[in-house]
Amino acid sequence: MIGYGVDVDVPKGKWNTLRVEFKASLFTVFFNGKKLFEVEDDTFKEAGAVGVWTKADSVTLFDDFVFGTK
């Protein structure tokens, strides 16, 4: 584990991959195939919806957004 809230250089002008795996309250975050961090959070205990968020000063496109079980 690297840590929660890590600083990562995001290459400009190319597609990148962000993946989050969930198992109960454990979230594992990957960027371009590299594991960045794991964190436990039991804020939302029931199944629900998914969404994406980006900062106002960034240019972000989401393509091939999928969710579901393995």
Secondary structure as UniProt FT lines:
FT   TURN            4..5
FT   TURN            12..13
FT   STRAND          18..23
FT   TURN            24..25
FT   STRAND          26..31
FT   TURN            32..33
FT   STRAND          34..40
FT   TURN            56..57
//
